[in-house]
Amino acid sequence: MIEKFNRSHRILEFPPGSYVMAREELSDGKLSPKYQGPLKVITRSSHGTYTLLDATQQELPRNYAPEQLKRVTQALDTPSDESYEIEAI
């Protein structure tokens, strides 16, 4: 029974400081985005939910369950150190 549960459920953990996208609860329509973010993880509560910061460094009013979050490799507003120069087209 435990093996069956483990095959169908993933245990997700996000370390503090990592960036995630949060699933929108209410949709404005078919073409509206399903996720908001990127958001920064502040803490994980004892119940397993996460407190998040938005792009303006304000804490979101509610906590999110791990199933509602998706990891992002790098924040979109963070500039990358890599730059490329094109010689010719």
PDB file of N, CA, C and O in Angstrom:
ATOM      1  N   MET A   1       0.819  -1.184   0.000  1.00  0.00           N
ATOM      2  CA  MET A   1       0.000   0.000   0.000  1.00  0.00           C
ATOM      3  C   MET A   1       0.872   1.260   0.000  1.00  0.00           C
ATOM      4  O   MET A   1       0.549   2.240  -0.671  1.00  0.00           O
ATOM      5  N   ILE A   2       1.960   1.232   0.743  1.00  0.00           N
ATOM      6  CA  ILE A   2       2.863   2.380   0.793  1.00  0.00           C
ATOM      7  C   ILE A   2       3.547   2.574  -0.554  1.00  0.00           C
ATOM      8  O   ILE A   2       3.722   3.706  -1.005  1.00  0.00           O
ATOM      9  N   GLU A   3       3.935   1.470  -1.201  1.00  0.00           N
ATOM     10  CA  GLU A   3       4.594   1.581  -2.505  1.00  0.00           C
ATOM     11  C   GLU A   3       3.664   2.205  -3.538  1.00  0.00           C
ATOM     12  O   GLU A   3       4.106   3.001  -4.366  1.00  0.00           O
ATOM     13  N   LYS A   4       2.388   1.854  -3.499  1.00  0.00           N
ATOM     14  CA  LYS A   4       1.418   2.410  -4.439  1.00  0.00           C
ATOM     15  C   LYS A   4       1.262   3.917  -4.217  1.00  0.00           C
ATOM     16  O   LYS A   4       1.186   4.683  -5.178  1.00  0.00           O
ATOM     17  N   PHE A   5       1.214   4.333  -2.964  1.00  0.00           N
ATOM     18  CA  PHE A   5       1.130   5.759  -2.652  1.00  0.00           C
ATOM     19  C   PHE A   5       2.377   6.483  -3.151  1.00  0.00           C
ATOM     20  O   PHE A   5       2.266   7.545  -3.763  1.00  0.00           O
ATOM     21  N   ASN A   6       3.553   5.931  -2.902  1.00  0.00           N
ATOM     22  CA  ASN A   6       4.803   6.574  -3.301  1.00  0.00           C
ATOM     23  C   ASN A   6       4.940   6.685  -4.816  1.00  0.00           C
ATOM     24  O   ASN A   6       5.557   7.630  -5.306  1.00  0.00           O
ATOM     25  N   ARG A   7       4.379   5.742  -5.568  1.00  0.00           N
ATOM     26  CA  ARG A   7       4.447   5.809  -7.026  1.00  0.00           C
ATOM     27  C   ARG A   7       3.580   6.930  -7.584  1.00  0.00           C
ATOM     28  O   ARG A   7       3.925   7.524  -8.605  1.00  0.00           O
ATOM     29  N   SER A   8       2.475   7.224  -6.939  1.00  0.00           N
ATOM     30  CA  SER A   8       1.551   8.217  -7.478  1.00  0.00           C
ATOM     31  C   SER A   8       1.668   9.596  -6.826  1.00  0.00           C
ATOM     32  O   SER A   8       1.018  10.535  -7.286  1.00  0.00           O
ATOM     33  N   HIS A   9       2.464   9.748  -5.782  1.00  0.00           N
ATOM     34  CA  HIS A   9       2.614  11.036  -5.099  1.00  0.00           C
ATOM     35  C   HIS A   9       4.091  11.408  -5.013  1.00  0.00           C
ATOM     36  O   HIS A   9       4.946  10.576  -4.711  1.00  0.00           O
ATOM     37  N   ARG A  10       4.358  12.661  -5.282  1.00  0.00           N
ATOM     38  CA  ARG A  10       5.720  13.172  -5.148  1.00  0.00           C
ATOM     39  C   ARG A  10       5.782  14.086  -3.938  1.00  0.00           C
ATOM     40  O   ARG A  10       4.891  14.908  -3.722  1.00  0.00           O
ATOM     41  N   ILE A  11       6.824  13.941  -3.162  1.00  0.00           N
ATOM     42  CA  ILE A  11       7.048  14.832  -2.028  1.00  0.00           C
ATOM     43  C   ILE A  11       7.866  16.011  -2.553  1.00  0.00           C
ATOM     44  O   ILE A  11       9.012  15.840  -2.967  1.00  0.00           O
ATOM     45  N   LEU A  12       7.278  17.198  -2.535  1.00  0.00           N
ATOM     46  CA  LEU A  12       7.928  18.390  -3.066  1.00  0.00           C
ATOM     47  C   LEU A  12       8.401  19.275  -1.931  1.00  0.00           C
ATOM     48  O   LEU A  12       7.656  19.548  -0.990  1.00  0.00           O
ATOM     49  N   GLU A  13       9.640  19.721  -2.025  1.00  0.00           N
ATOM     50  CA  GLU A  13      10.185  20.669  -1.059  1.00  0.00           C
ATOM     51  C   GLU A  13      10.907  21.761  -1.822  1.00  0.00           C
ATOM     52  O   GLU A  13      11.626  21.493  -2.785  1.00  0.00           O
ATOM     53  N   PHE A  14      10.710  22.997  -1.384  1.00  0.00           N
ATOM     54  CA  PHE A  14      11.347  24.145  -1.997  1.00  0.00           C
ATOM     55  C   PHE A  14      12.178  24.845  -0.923  1.00  0.00           C
ATOM     56  O   PHE A  14      11.623  25.282   0.085  1.00  0.00           O
ATOM     57  N   PRO A  15      13.489  24.961  -1.112  1.00  0.00           N
ATOM     58  CA  PRO A  15      14.316  25.622  -0.096  1.00  0.00           C
ATOM     59  C   PRO A  15      14.047  27.126  -0.064  1.00  0.00           C
ATOM     60  O   PRO A  15      13.700  27.708  -1.091  1.00  0.00           O
ATOM     61  N   PRO A  16      14.202  27.764   1.097  1.00  0.00           N
ATOM     62  CA  PRO A  16      14.030  29.220   1.175  1.00  0.00           C
ATOM     63  C   PRO A  16      15.003  29.918   0.227  1.00  0.00           C
ATOM     64  O   PRO A  16      16.169  29.536   0.121  1.00  0.00           O
ATOM     65  N   GLY A  17      14.509  30.939  -0.455  1.00  0.00           N
ATOM     66  CA  GLY A  17      15.325  31.667  -1.419  1.00  0.00           C
ATOM     67  C   GLY A  17      15.145  31.194  -2.847  1.00  0.00           C
ATOM     68  O   GLY A  17      15.600  31.864  -3.774  1.00  0.00           O
ATOM     69  N   SER A  18      14.493  30.058  -3.051  1.00  0.00           N
ATOM     70  CA  SER A  18      14.274  29.570  -4.413  1.00  0.00           C
ATOM     71  C   SER A  18      13.074  30.283  -5.028  1.00  0.00           C
ATOM     72  O   SER A  18      12.252  30.860  -4.317  1.00  0.00           O
ATOM     73  N   TYR A  19      12.983  30.237  -6.339  1.00  0.00           N
ATOM     74  CA  TYR A  19      11.906  30.903  -7.063  1.00  0.00           C
ATOM     75  C   TYR A  19      10.907  29.878  -7.581  1.00  0.00           C
ATOM     76  O   TYR A  19      11.283  28.814  -8.072  1.00  0.00           O
ATOM     77  N   VAL A  20       9.617  30.222  -7.460  1.00  0.00           N
ATOM     78  CA  VAL A  20       8.535  29.332  -7.873  1.00  0.00           C
ATOM     79  C   VAL A  20       7.464  30.140  -8.602  1.00  0.00           C
ATOM     80  O   VAL A  20       7.445  31.370  -8.545  1.00  0.00           O
ATOM     81  N   MET A  21       6.579  29.425  -9.284  1.00  0.00           N
ATOM     82  CA  MET A  21       5.372  29.994  -9.868  1.00  0.00           C
ATOM     83  C   MET A  21       4.206  29.397  -9.098  1.00  0.00           C
ATOM     84  O   MET A  21       4.218  28.204  -8.793  1.00  0.00           O
ATOM     85  N   ALA A  22       3.187  30.213  -8.773  1.00  0.00           N
ATOM     86  CA  ALA A  22       2.035  29.749  -8.000  1.00  0.00           C
ATOM     87  C   ALA A  22       0.822  29.635  -8.908  1.00  0.00           C
ATOM     88  O   ALA A  22       0.555  30.524  -9.717  1.00  0.00           O
ATOM     89  N   ARG A  23       0.097  28.548  -8.772  1.00  0.00           N
ATOM     90  CA  ARG A  23      -1.094  28.307  -9.590  1.00  0.00           C
ATOM     91  C   ARG A  23      -2.211  29.254  -9.156  1.00  0.00           C
ATOM     92  O   ARG A  23      -2.482  29.402  -7.965  1.00  0.00           O
ATOM     93  N   GLU A  24      -2.856  29.893 -10.133  1.00  0.00           N
ATOM     94  CA  GLU A  24      -3.978  30.793  -9.874  1.00  0.00           C
ATOM     95  C   GLU A  24      -5.199  29.978  -9.467  1.00  0.00           C
ATOM     96  O   GLU A  24      -5.524  28.985 -10.118  1.00  0.00           O
ATOM     97  N   GLU A  25      -5.873  30.384  -8.407  1.00  0.00           N
ATOM     98  CA  GLU A  25      -7.071  29.689  -7.949  1.00  0.00           C
ATOM     99  C   GLU A  25      -8.252  29.951  -8.875  1.00  0.00           C
ATOM    100  O   GLU A  25      -8.922  29.019  -9.320  1.00  0.00           O
ATOM    101  N   LEU A  26      -8.500  31.221  -9.160  1.00  0.00           N
ATOM    102  CA  LEU A  26      -9.629  31.602 -10.006  1.00  0.00           C
ATOM    103  C   LEU A  26      -9.112  32.080 -11.353  1.00  0.00           C
ATOM    104  O   LEU A  26      -8.207  32.912 -11.423  1.00  0.00           O
ATOM    105  N   SER A  27      -9.683  31.557 -12.402  1.00  0.00           N
ATOM    106  CA  SER A  27      -9.271  31.924 -13.746  1.00  0.00           C
ATOM    107  C   SER A  27     -10.180  33.025 -14.283  1.00  0.00           C
ATOM    108  O   SER A  27     -11.392  32.999 -14.069  1.00  0.00           O
ATOM    109  N   ASP A  28      -9.588  33.991 -14.983  1.00  0.00           N
ATOM    110  CA  ASP A  28     -10.371  35.057 -15.609  1.00  0.00           C
ATOM    111  C   ASP A  28     -10.901  34.630 -16.971  1.00  0.00           C
ATOM    112  O   ASP A  28     -11.679  35.358 -17.588  1.00  0.00           O
ATOM    113  N   GLY A  29     -10.503  33.501 -17.430  1.00  0.00           N
ATOM    114  CA  GLY A  29     -10.944  33.006 -18.728  1.00  0.00           C
ATOM    115  C   GLY A  29      -9.957  31.996 -19.275  1.00  0.00           C
ATOM    116  O   GLY A  29      -8.947  31.680 -18.646  1.00  0.00           O
ATOM    117  N   LYS A  30     -10.269  31.501 -20.448  1.00  0.00           N
ATOM    118  CA  LYS A  30      -9.449  30.475 -21.061  1.00  0.00           C
ATOM    119  C   LYS A  30      -8.038  30.949 -21.373  1.00  0.00           C
ATOM    120  O   LYS A  30      -7.083  30.178 -21.273  1.00  0.00           O
ATOM    121  N   LEU A  31      -7.907  32.198 -21.746  1.00  0.00           N
ATOM    122  CA  LEU A  31      -6.620  32.710 -22.190  1.00  0.00           C
ATOM    123  C   LEU A  31      -5.800  33.358 -21.079  1.00  0.00           C
ATOM    124  O   LEU A  31      -4.688  33.817 -21.336  1.00  0.00           O
ATOM    125  N   SER A  32      -6.306  33.407 -19.876  1.00  0.00           N
ATOM    126  CA  SER A  32      -5.555  33.999 -18.771  1.00  0.00           C
ATOM    127  C   SER A  32      -4.472  33.023 -18.308  1.00  0.00           C
ATOM    128  O   SER A  32      -4.633  31.811 -18.451  1.00  0.00           O
ATOM    129  N   PRO A  33      -3.379  33.536 -17.758  1.00  0.00           N
ATOM    130  CA  PRO A  33      -2.294  32.649 -17.321  1.00  0.00           C
ATOM    131  C   PRO A  33      -2.722  31.763 -16.156  1.00  0.00           C
ATOM    132  O   PRO A  33      -3.508  32.175 -15.303  1.00  0.00           O
ATOM    133  N   LYS A  34      -2.196  30.543 -16.131  1.00  0.00           N
ATOM    134  CA  LYS A  34      -2.537  29.597 -15.070  1.00  0.00           C
ATOM    135  C   LYS A  34      -1.658  29.786 -13.836  1.00  0.00           C
ATOM    136  O   LYS A  34      -2.039  29.384 -12.737  1.00  0.00           O
ATOM    137  N   TYR A  35      -0.483  30.398 -14.012  1.00  0.00           N
ATOM    138  CA  TYR A  35       0.451  30.595 -12.909  1.00  0.00           C
ATOM    139  C   TYR A  35       0.798  32.067 -12.781  1.00  0.00           C
ATOM    140  O   TYR A  35       0.815  32.795 -13.773  1.00  0.00           O
ATOM    141  N   GLN A  36       1.077  32.509 -11.548  1.00  0.00           N
ATOM    142  CA  GLN A  36       1.559  33.860 -11.301  1.00  0.00           C
ATOM    143  C   GLN A  36       2.982  33.757 -10.780  1.00  0.00           C
ATOM    144  O   GLN A  36       3.350  32.769 -10.145  1.00  0.00           O
ATOM    145  N   GLY A  37       3.772  34.771 -11.048  1.00  0.00           N
ATOM    146  CA  GLY A  37       5.134  34.731 -10.539  1.00  0.00           C
ATOM    147  C   GLY A  37       6.116  35.291 -11.536  1.00  0.00           C
ATOM    148  O   GLY A  37       5.707  35.852 -12.553  1.00  0.00           O
ATOM    149  N   PRO A  38       7.390  35.156 -11.274  1.00  0.00           N
ATOM    150  CA  PRO A  38       8.031  34.315 -10.270  1.00  0.00           C
ATOM    151  C   PRO A  38       7.911  34.906  -8.867  1.00  0.00           C
ATOM    152  O   PRO A  38       7.897  36.123  -8.682  1.00  0.00           O
ATOM    153  N   LEU A  39       7.827  34.029  -7.910  1.00  0.00           N
ATOM    154  CA  LEU A  39       7.715  34.385  -6.500  1.00  0.00           C
ATOM    155  C   LEU A  39       8.872  33.745  -5.747  1.00  0.00           C
ATOM    156  O   LEU A  39       9.360  32.681  -6.127  1.00  0.00           O
ATOM    157  N   LYS A  40       9.302  34.397  -4.688  1.00  0.00           N
ATOM    158  CA  LYS A  40      10.428  33.898  -3.896  1.00  0.00           C
ATOM    159  C   LYS A  40       9.914  33.220  -2.639  1.00  0.00           C
ATOM    160  O   LYS A  40       9.051  33.762  -1.948  1.00  0.00           O
ATOM    161  N   VAL A  41      10.436  32.039  -2.337  1.00  0.00           N
ATOM    162  CA  VAL A  41      10.048  31.294  -1.140  1.00  0.00           C
ATOM    163  C   VAL A  41      10.743  31.917   0.067  1.00  0.00           C
ATOM    164  O   VAL A  41      11.961  32.092   0.071  1.00  0.00           O
ATOM    165  N   ILE A  42       9.951  32.253   1.099  1.00  0.00           N
ATOM    166  CA  ILE A  42      10.521  32.803   2.337  1.00  0.00           C
ATOM    167  C   ILE A  42      10.724  31.677   3.346  1.00  0.00           C
ATOM    168  O   ILE A  42      11.849  31.402   3.764  1.00  0.00           O
ATOM    169  N   THR A  43       9.629  31.030   3.733  1.00  0.00           N
ATOM    170  CA  THR A  43       9.697  29.981   4.753  1.00  0.00           C
ATOM    171  C   THR A  43       8.719  28.860   4.429  1.00  0.00           C
ATOM    172  O   THR A  43       7.811  29.004   3.610  1.00  0.00           O
ATOM    173  N   ARG A  44       8.941  27.742   5.106  1.00  0.00           N
ATOM    174  CA  ARG A  44       8.015  26.607   5.054  1.00  0.00           C
ATOM    175  C   ARG A  44       7.436  26.453   6.452  1.00  0.00           C
ATOM    176  O   ARG A  44       8.184  26.383   7.427  1.00  0.00           O
ATOM    177  N   SER A  45       6.114  26.398   6.562  1.00  0.00           N
ATOM    178  CA  SER A  45       5.476  26.282   7.872  1.00  0.00           C
ATOM    179  C   SER A  45       5.533  24.841   8.360  1.00  0.00           C
ATOM    180  O   SER A  45       5.931  23.940   7.622  1.00  0.00           O
ATOM    181  N   SER A  46       5.138  24.634   9.599  1.00  0.00           N
ATOM    182  CA  SER A  46       5.143  23.281  10.165  1.00  0.00           C
ATOM    183  C   SER A  46       4.092  22.393   9.511  1.00  0.00           C
ATOM    184  O   SER A  46       4.178  21.167   9.592  1.00  0.00           O
ATOM    185  N   HIS A  47       3.099  23.004   8.861  1.00  0.00           N
ATOM    186  CA  HIS A  47       2.050  22.246   8.170  1.00  0.00           C
ATOM    187  C   HIS A  47       2.437  21.909   6.739  1.00  0.00           C
ATOM    188  O   HIS A  47       1.703  21.198   6.052  1.00  0.00           O
ATOM    189  N   GLY A  48       3.591  22.412   6.274  1.00  0.00           N
ATOM    190  CA  GLY A  48       4.066  22.105   4.930  1.00  0.00           C
ATOM    191  C   GLY A  48       3.711  23.131   3.880  1.00  0.00           C
ATOM    192  O   GLY A  48       4.008  22.921   2.704  1.00  0.00           O
ATOM    193  N   THR A  49       3.079  24.249   4.262  1.00  0.00           N
ATOM    194  CA  THR A  49       2.749  25.288   3.289  1.00  0.00           C
ATOM    195  C   THR A  49       3.882  26.310   3.226  1.00  0.00           C
ATOM    196  O   THR A  49       4.717  26.385   4.126  1.00  0.00           O
ATOM    197  N   TYR A  50       3.896  27.089   2.157  1.00  0.00           N
ATOM    198  CA  TYR A  50       4.995  28.019   1.917  1.00  0.00           C
ATOM    199  C   TYR A  50       4.511  29.459   1.919  1.00  0.00           C
ATOM    200  O   TYR A  50       3.441  29.768   1.393  1.00  0.00           O
ATOM    201  N   THR A  51       5.321  30.349   2.526  1.00  0.00           N
ATOM    202  CA  THR A  51       5.100  31.787   2.502  1.00  0.00           C
ATOM    203  C   THR A  51       5.947  32.348   1.372  1.00  0.00           C
ATOM    204  O   THR A  51       7.119  31.997   1.238  1.00  0.00           O
ATOM    205  N   LEU A  52       5.350  33.231   0.547  1.00  0.00           N
ATOM    206  CA  LEU A  52       6.016  33.707  -0.658  1.00  0.00           C
ATOM    207  C   LEU A  52       6.091  35.225  -0.702  1.00  0.00           C
ATOM    208  O   LEU A  52       5.268  35.920  -0.105  1.00  0.00           O
ATOM    209  N   LEU A  53       7.102  35.735  -1.428  1.00  0.00           N
ATOM    210  CA  LEU A  53       7.265  37.164  -1.708  1.00  0.00           C
ATOM    211  C   LEU A  53       7.018  37.397  -3.191  1.00  0.00           C
ATOM    212  O   LEU A  53       7.414  36.581  -4.023  1.00  0.00           O
ATOM    213  N   ASP A  54       6.354  38.522  -3.529  1.00  0.00           N
ATOM    214  CA  ASP A  54       6.165  38.843  -4.943  1.00  0.00           C
ATOM    215  C   ASP A  54       7.319  39.715  -5.437  1.00  0.00           C
ATOM    216  O   ASP A  54       8.291  39.926  -4.712  1.00  0.00           O
ATOM    217  N   ALA A  55       7.215  40.220  -6.663  1.00  0.00           N
ATOM    218  CA  ALA A  55       8.297  40.996  -7.274  1.00  0.00           C
ATOM    219  C   ALA A  55       8.533  42.326  -6.567  1.00  0.00           C
ATOM    220  O   ALA A  55       9.628  42.881  -6.658  1.00  0.00           O
ATOM    221  N   THR A  56       7.519  42.852  -5.859  1.00  0.00           N
ATOM    222  CA  THR A  56       7.672  44.113  -5.135  1.00  0.00           C
ATOM    223  C   THR A  56       8.137  43.899  -3.697  1.00  0.00           C
ATOM    224  O   THR A  56       8.086  44.821  -2.883  1.00  0.00           O
ATOM    225  N   GLN A  57       8.589  42.688  -3.381  1.00  0.00           N
ATOM    226  CA  GLN A  57       9.086  42.308  -2.055  1.00  0.00           C
ATOM    227  C   GLN A  57       8.011  42.389  -0.981  1.00  0.00           C
ATOM    228  O   GLN A  57       8.321  42.631   0.185  1.00  0.00           O
ATOM    229  N   GLN A  58       6.753  42.190  -1.360  1.00  0.00           N
ATOM    230  CA  GLN A  58       5.662  42.141  -0.391  1.00  0.00           C
ATOM    231  C   GLN A  58       5.233  40.695  -0.205  1.00  0.00           C
ATOM    232  O   GLN A  58       5.148  39.922  -1.159  1.00  0.00           O
ATOM    233  N   GLU A  59       4.964  40.351   1.046  1.00  0.00           N
ATOM    234  CA  GLU A  59       4.529  38.995   1.360  1.00  0.00           C
ATOM    235  C   GLU A  59       3.100  38.778   0.865  1.00  0.00           C
ATOM    236  O   GLU A  59       2.235  39.633   1.056  1.00  0.00           O
ATOM    237  N   LEU A  60       2.859  37.641   0.235  1.00  0.00           N
ATOM    238  CA  LEU A  60       1.513  37.338  -0.250  1.00  0.00           C
ATOM    239  C   LEU A  60       0.594  37.059   0.934  1.00  0.00           C
ATOM    240  O   LEU A  60       1.050  36.552   1.958  1.00  0.00           O
ATOM    241  N   PRO A  61      -0.697  37.382   0.810  1.00  0.00           N
ATOM    242  CA  PRO A  61      -1.605  37.295   1.955  1.00  0.00           C
ATOM    243  C   PRO A  61      -1.922  35.882   2.426  1.00  0.00           C
ATOM    244  O   PRO A  61      -2.456  35.713   3.522  1.00  0.00           O
ATOM    245  N   ARG A  62      -1.612  34.872   1.638  1.00  0.00           N
ATOM    246  CA  ARG A  62      -1.914  33.506   2.071  1.00  0.00           C
ATOM    247  C   ARG A  62      -0.738  32.594   1.776  1.00  0.00           C
ATOM    248  O   ARG A  62       0.157  32.943   1.007  1.00  0.00           O
ATOM    249  N   ASN A  63      -0.748  31.426   2.394  1.00  0.00           N
ATOM    250  CA  ASN A  63       0.279  30.421   2.152  1.00  0.00           C
ATOM    251  C   ASN A  63      -0.164  29.491   1.034  1.00  0.00           C
ATOM    252  O   ASN A  63      -1.357  29.364   0.758  1.00  0.00           O
ATOM    253  N   TYR A  64       0.802  28.840   0.391  1.00  0.00           N
ATOM    254  CA  TYR A  64       0.517  27.942  -0.725  1.00  0.00           C
ATOM    255  C   TYR A  64       1.003  26.537  -0.401  1.00  0.00           C
ATOM    256  O   TYR A  64       2.067  26.352   0.190  1.00  0.00           O
ATOM    257  N   ALA A  65       0.205  25.553  -0.800  1.00  0.00           N
ATOM    258  CA  ALA A  65       0.587  24.151  -0.657  1.00  0.00           C
ATOM    259  C   ALA A  65       1.614  23.811  -1.739  1.00  0.00           C
ATOM    260  O   ALA A  65       1.624  24.446  -2.793  1.00  0.00           O
ATOM    261  N   PRO A  66       2.475  22.822  -1.494  1.00  0.00           N
ATOM    262  CA  PRO A  66       3.489  22.469  -2.494  1.00  0.00           C
ATOM    263  C   PRO A  66       2.890  22.039  -3.834  1.00  0.00           C
ATOM    264  O   PRO A  66       3.521  22.222  -4.874  1.00  0.00           O
ATOM    265  N   GLU A  67       1.692  21.477  -3.824  1.00  0.00           N
ATOM    266  CA  GLU A  67       1.057  21.041  -5.067  1.00  0.00           C
ATOM    267  C   GLU A  67       0.659  22.224  -5.947  1.00  0.00           C
ATOM    268  O   GLU A  67       0.442  22.056  -7.147  1.00  0.00           O
ATOM    269  N   GLN A  68       0.562  23.419  -5.361  1.00  0.00           N
ATOM    270  CA  GLN A  68       0.170  24.612  -6.105  1.00  0.00           C
ATOM    271  C   GLN A  68       1.374  25.372  -6.645  1.00  0.00           C
ATOM    272  O   GLN A  68       1.208  26.419  -7.272  1.00  0.00           O
ATOM    273  N   LEU A  69       2.578  24.868  -6.415  1.00  0.00           N
ATOM    274  CA  LEU A  69       3.791  25.572  -6.805  1.00  0.00           C
ATOM    275  C   LEU A  69       4.558  24.797  -7.866  1.00  0.00           C
ATOM    276  O   LEU A  69       4.491  23.570  -7.936  1.00  0.00           O
ATOM    277  N   LYS A  70       5.290  25.543  -8.690  1.00  0.00           N
ATOM    278  CA  LYS A  70       6.139  24.958  -9.719  1.00  0.00           C
ATOM    279  C   LYS A  70       7.477  25.682  -9.655  1.00  0.00           C
ATOM    280  O   LYS A  70       7.518  26.913  -9.656  1.00  0.00           O
ATOM    281  N   ARG A  71       8.572  24.928  -9.600  1.00  0.00           N
ATOM    282  CA  ARG A  71       9.906  25.520  -9.478  1.00  0.00           C
ATOM    283  C   ARG A  71      10.308  26.224 -10.771  1.00  0.00           C
ATOM    284  O   ARG A  71      10.037  25.744 -11.871  1.00  0.00           O
ATOM    285  N   VAL A  72      10.965  27.385 -10.607  1.00  0.00           N
ATOM    286  CA  VAL A  72      11.531  28.138 -11.718  1.00  0.00           C
ATOM    287  C   VAL A  72      13.031  28.162 -11.494  1.00  0.00           C
ATOM    288  O   VAL A  72      13.484  28.379 -10.370  1.00  0.00           O
ATOM    289  N   THR A  73      13.814  27.940 -12.552  1.00  0.00           N
ATOM    290  CA  THR A  73      15.258  27.851 -12.374  1.00  0.00           C
ATOM    291  C   THR A  73      15.886  29.181 -11.993  1.00  0.00           C
ATOM    292  O   THR A  73      16.802  29.209 -11.171  1.00  0.00           O
ATOM    293  N   GLN A  74      15.414  30.289 -12.571  1.00  0.00           N
ATOM    294  CA  GLN A  74      15.959  31.600 -12.252  1.00  0.00           C
ATOM    295  C   GLN A  74      14.841  32.618 -12.378  1.00  0.00           C
ATOM    296  O   GLN A  74      13.976  32.491 -13.244  1.00  0.00           O
ATOM    297  N   ALA A  75      14.855  33.620 -11.524  1.00  0.00           N
ATOM    298  CA  ALA A  75      13.835  34.670 -11.606  1.00  0.00           C
ATOM    299  C   ALA A  75      13.977  35.409 -12.927  1.00  0.00           C
ATOM    300  O   ALA A  75      15.091  35.638 -13.399  1.00  0.00           O
ATOM    301  N   LEU A  76      12.859  35.781 -13.520  1.00  0.00           N
ATOM    302  CA  LEU A  76      12.886  36.433 -14.822  1.00  0.00           C
ATOM    303  C   LEU A  76      13.480  37.831 -14.758  1.00  0.00           C
ATOM    304  O   LEU A  76      14.059  38.299 -15.739  1.00  0.00           O
ATOM    305  N   ASP A  77      13.346  38.509 -13.618  1.00  0.00           N
ATOM    306  CA  ASP A  77      13.867  39.862 -13.502  1.00  0.00           C
ATOM    307  C   ASP A  77      15.339  39.896 -13.110  1.00  0.00           C
ATOM    308  O   ASP A  77      15.947  40.967 -13.114  1.00  0.00           O
ATOM    309  N   THR A  78      15.923  38.756 -12.775  1.00  0.00           N
ATOM    310  CA  THR A  78      17.325  38.690 -12.400  1.00  0.00           C
ATOM    311  C   THR A  78      18.174  38.617 -13.663  1.00  0.00           C
ATOM    312  O   THR A  78      18.004  37.693 -14.459  1.00  0.00           O
ATOM    313  N   PRO A  79      19.082  39.565 -13.867  1.00  0.00           N
ATOM    314  CA  PRO A  79      19.899  39.511 -15.081  1.00  0.00           C
ATOM    315  C   PRO A  79      20.875  38.336 -15.032  1.00  0.00           C
ATOM    316  O   PRO A  79      21.400  37.985 -13.976  1.00  0.00           O
ATOM    317  N   SER A  80      21.093  37.762 -16.162  1.00  0.00           N
ATOM    318  CA  SER A  80      22.007  36.636 -16.272  1.00  0.00           C
ATOM    319  C   SER A  80      23.420  37.163 -16.504  1.00  0.00           C
ATOM    320  O   SER A  80      23.590  38.231 -17.092  1.00  0.00           O
ATOM    321  N   ASP A  81      24.432  36.429 -16.050  1.00  0.00           N
ATOM    322  CA  ASP A  81      25.824  36.826 -16.249  1.00  0.00           C
ATOM    323  C   ASP A  81      26.290  36.544 -17.673  1.00  0.00           C
ATOM    324  O   ASP A  81      27.273  37.123 -18.135  1.00  0.00           O
ATOM    325  N   GLU A  82      25.592  35.663 -18.358  1.00  0.00           N
ATOM    326  CA  GLU A  82      25.992  35.301 -19.709  1.00  0.00           C
ATOM    327  C   GLU A  82      25.501  36.345 -20.705  1.00  0.00           C
ATOM    328  O   GLU A  82      24.360  36.801 -20.632  1.00  0.00           O
ATOM    329  N   SER A  83      26.375  36.716 -21.633  1.00  0.00           N
ATOM    330  CA  SER A  83      25.984  37.604 -22.719  1.00  0.00           C
ATOM    331  C   SER A  83      26.612  37.077 -24.000  1.00  0.00           C
ATOM    332  O   SER A  83      27.668  36.445 -23.979  1.00  0.00           O
ATOM    333  N   TYR A  84      25.955  37.343 -25.095  1.00  0.00           N
ATOM    334  CA  TYR A  84      26.405  36.831 -26.381  1.00  0.00           C
ATOM    335  C   TYR A  84      26.508  37.979 -27.373  1.00  0.00           C
ATOM    336  O   TYR A  84      25.719  38.923 -27.339  1.00  0.00           O
ATOM    337  N   GLU A  85      27.493  37.882 -28.255  1.00  0.00           N
ATOM    338  CA  GLU A  85      27.667  38.869 -29.307  1.00  0.00           C
ATOM    339  C   GLU A  85      27.607  38.142 -30.642  1.00  0.00           C
ATOM    340  O   GLU A  85      28.319  37.161 -30.857  1.00  0.00           O
ATOM    341  N   ILE A  86      26.759  38.625 -31.530  1.00  0.00           N
ATOM    342  CA  ILE A  86      26.584  37.995 -32.831  1.00  0.00           C
ATOM    343  C   ILE A  86      27.501  38.680 -33.833  1.00  0.00           C
ATOM    344  O   ILE A  86      27.465  39.901 -33.982  1.00  0.00           O
ATOM    345  N   GLU A  87      28.326  37.888 -34.521  1.00  0.00           N
ATOM    346  CA  GLU A  87      29.254  38.450 -35.501  1.00  0.00           C
ATOM    347  C   GLU A  87      28.564  38.751 -36.825  1.00  0.00           C
ATOM    348  O   GLU A  87      28.796  39.799 -37.428  1.00  0.00           O
ATOM    349  N   ALA A  88      27.725  37.840 -37.270  1.00  0.00           N
ATOM    350  CA  ALA A  88      27.058  38.036 -38.562  1.00  0.00           C
ATOM    351  C   ALA A  88      25.753  37.274 -38.574  1.00  0.00           C
ATOM    352  O   ALA A  88      25.551  36.318 -37.826  1.00  0.00           O
ATOM    353  N   ILE A  89      24.871  37.732 -39.453  1.00  0.00           N
ATOM    354  CA  ILE A  89      23.589  37.038 -39.614  1.00  0.00           C
ATOM    355  C   ILE A  89      23.558  36.359 -40.965  1.00  0.00           C
ATOM    356  O   ILE A  89      22.568  35.714 -41.310  1.00  0.00           O
TER     357      ILE A  89
END
